Amino acid sequence: MKEMHFRKRRIILFVLLLAVSIAVTTLSYTTLRISNEDVIKHHQPMNLPRVRSSSSQVTESSSALIPHCEAHKHVAYIKTHKTGSTTLETIFNRFGFIYNSSFIFNRNDFFGHFEAMDFRDAATEKHFLPPLGVGKGDYARYKNYDTCAIHVRFYRDTFIKYMANDTLYVSSVRDPADQWESAFNQFGFRKAISRLADANKKMIAIGDYLKVPFNDANSTLDAINEFLRKPEVYHNALNGEDWHFAHNDQVFDLATDLEMKQLKNETLVNRTIDRLVDELDMVIVNEYFDESLLVMKKALCWDFNDILYISQNKRAVKDTMPEETRAKIRAWNHADTLLHYRFNETLWKKIKAYGPKFQIDLEHFRQMLSDIKSKCSDISKPVDHGYNSVVLQTRAKANSTSLCKMVAGGFADTFRRVFNRQKDSGFAF
Ligand SMILES: Nc1ncnc2c1ncn2[C@@H]1O[C@H](COP(=O)(O)OS(=O)(=O)O)[C@@H](OP(=O)(O)O)[C@H]1O
């Protein structure tokens, strides 16, 4: 009898516990849903396409299927040169602006970059802007930064020291044939040829045995072909700060432990790339920009609006290069070629893992991109941005929404918003 009584009590207790755990689960699910919806509301000004309510495609979007997924806020984007990084930076700046994020910036650089600076210095934080709400010089609290989207080499240990614990690391790569050609123009590698030219600037000497005709009337393609005829010689002639831009610059930015002279060691390079595949949570492949962004959106549990962009830093005019020249560029930048190849492979694995909705989501995203461009963006004007090339500068239409302004207003606009906010956060320099 007594035992029956105990069993009954145990059953009642069990049922009670079950009921409590169901209630707790439902409550936390609802809380997360609410916070996620709040975010969406916050993100979507009235006059923009509303991702989750405008069509069946939209309600079925991948992130809508994951009710418990919250937008990941801690992201460090390592900008690699000439890979579409300015366009990507505007995405991270905008997201950080909306979420009130603290950025790692070089407070002494006009655009907050560190470029090739050694970031492992014991007192790196002395170069930083303090996080929002932290006083200048209160270095013990220069910690837990939310985000970063600048030109800086990927010194992972240093990032771990200053970024929030659950930070995800993102970067971008591009086929070196296009990336190097873009850098050749921007950083003026042509000057290496002029440096070796005869006094009359009509002939150049390679070593002291060969002279070929070369002058300012020669096209960029001539200059590229000339550079690639003796890349080591011209590379050495560059010296100075532009040097690393001209040879495997993507690997230079991402694999900080590899020295130039080790880049010919394919086994070592591949081993380093293996490590980067583990260390970088997402790498945007320039040639599959939208596909990459979709994969990233899913990984970060972001919304479609979060990944909208209008391309920045696009050259107004570009030479087409013969396949032979492209192959030579890839050979000269062999480590970058391996890097690009591998992250392209990794991307397509992720696309496969995304599932059957990938194509639908991609079409949906591209429709949104086209809508936002016509709705928000004024005609892009070619502007000489002072780096040997004319780029198309985007501008938001007059009287457009704040999201329009941030998407179409261009990189400098989003950068100033986050940089100035942090600089002026009550503890001005
Ligand atoms: N959305 C998208 N898709 C593909 N490619 C894109 C995109 N946005 C920018 N770009 C191209 O990226 C080049 C500029 O790269 P960056 O912004 O990284 O340059 S920089 O290092 O910060 O100066 C520049 O390449 P080039 O035009 O060949 O010079 C841009 O056209």
Ligand as a Chemical Component Dictionary entry (heavy atoms), coordinates in Angstrom:
data_LIG
# 
_chem_comp.id                   LIG 
_chem_comp.type                 NON-POLYMER 
_chem_comp.pdbx_formal_charge   0 
_chem_comp.three_letter_code    LIG 
# 
loop_
_chem_comp_atom.comp_id 
_chem_comp_atom.atom_id 
_chem_comp_atom.alt_atom_id 
_chem_comp_atom.type_symbol 
_chem_comp_atom.charge 
_chem_comp_atom.model_Cartn_x 
_chem_comp_atom.model_Cartn_y 
_chem_comp_atom.model_Cartn_z 
_chem_comp_atom.pdbx_ordinal 
LIG N1  N1  N 0 30.009 42.662 -55.777 1  
LIG C1  C1  C 0 31.195 42.476 -56.363 2  
LIG N2  N2  N 0 31.445 41.354 -57.063 3  
LIG C2  C2  C 0 32.642 41.193 -57.676 4  
LIG N3  N3  N 0 33.638 42.113 -57.658 5  
LIG C3  C3  C 0 33.425 43.240 -56.973 6  
LIG C4  C4  C 0 32.214 43.486 -56.284 7  
LIG N4  N4  N 0 32.301 44.698 -55.706 8  
LIG C5  C5  C 0 33.519 45.195 -56.025 9  
LIG N5  N5  N 0 34.195 44.323 -56.779 10 
LIG C6  C6  C 0 35.531 44.484 -57.372 11 
LIG O1  O1  O 0 36.506 44.434 -56.337 12 
LIG C7  C7  C 0 37.625 45.269 -56.712 13 
LIG C8  C8  C 0 37.913 46.243 -55.596 14 
LIG O2  O2  O 0 38.349 45.481 -54.502 15 
LIG P1  P1  P 0 38.553 46.054 -53.050 16 
LIG O3  O3  O 0 37.409 46.871 -52.658 17 
LIG O4  O4  O 0 38.909 44.894 -52.192 18 
LIG O5  O5  O 0 39.839 46.992 -53.229 19 
LIG S1  S1  S 0 40.733 47.625 -52.068 20 
LIG O6  O6  O 0 41.858 46.713 -51.837 21 
LIG O7  O7  O 0 39.975 47.831 -50.862 22 
LIG O8  O8  O 0 41.222 48.891 -52.662 23 
LIG C9  C9  C 0 37.232 45.954 -57.993 24 
LIG O9  O9  O 0 37.803 45.179 -59.028 25 
LIG P2  P2  P 0 38.329 45.845 -60.393 26 
LIG O10 O10 O 0 37.152 46.586 -60.957 27 
LIG O11 O11 O 0 38.743 44.665 -61.221 28 
LIG O12 O12 O 0 39.448 46.753 -60.027 29 
LIG C10 C10 C 0 35.726 45.836 -57.988 30 
LIG O13 O13 O 0 35.162 45.885 -59.279 31 
# 
loop_
_chem_comp_bond.comp_id 
_chem_comp_bond.atom_id_1 
_chem_comp_bond.atom_id_2 
_chem_comp_bond.value_order 
_chem_comp_bond.pdbx_ordinal 
LIG N1  C1  SING 1  
LIG C1  N2  SING 2  
LIG C1  C4  DOUB 3  
LIG N2  C2  DOUB 4  
LIG C2  N3  SING 5  
LIG N3  C3  DOUB 6  
LIG C3  C4  SING 7  
LIG C3  N5  SING 8  
LIG C4  N4  SING 9  
LIG N4  C5  DOUB 10 
LIG C5  N5  SING 11 
LIG N5  C6  SING 12 
LIG C6  O1  SING 13 
LIG C6  C10 SING 14 
LIG O1  C7  SING 15 
LIG C7  C8  SING 16 
LIG C7  C9  SING 17 
LIG C8  O2  SING 18 
LIG O2  P1  SING 19 
LIG P1  O3  DOUB 20 
LIG P1  O4  SING 21 
LIG P1  O5  SING 22 
LIG O5  S1  SING 23 
LIG S1  O6  DOUB 24 
LIG S1  O7  DOUB 25 
LIG S1  O8  SING 26 
LIG C9  O9  SING 27 
LIG C9  C10 SING 28 
LIG O9  P2  SING 29 
LIG P2  O10 DOUB 30 
LIG P2  O11 SING 31 
LIG P2  O12 SING 32 
LIG C10 O13 SING 33 
# 
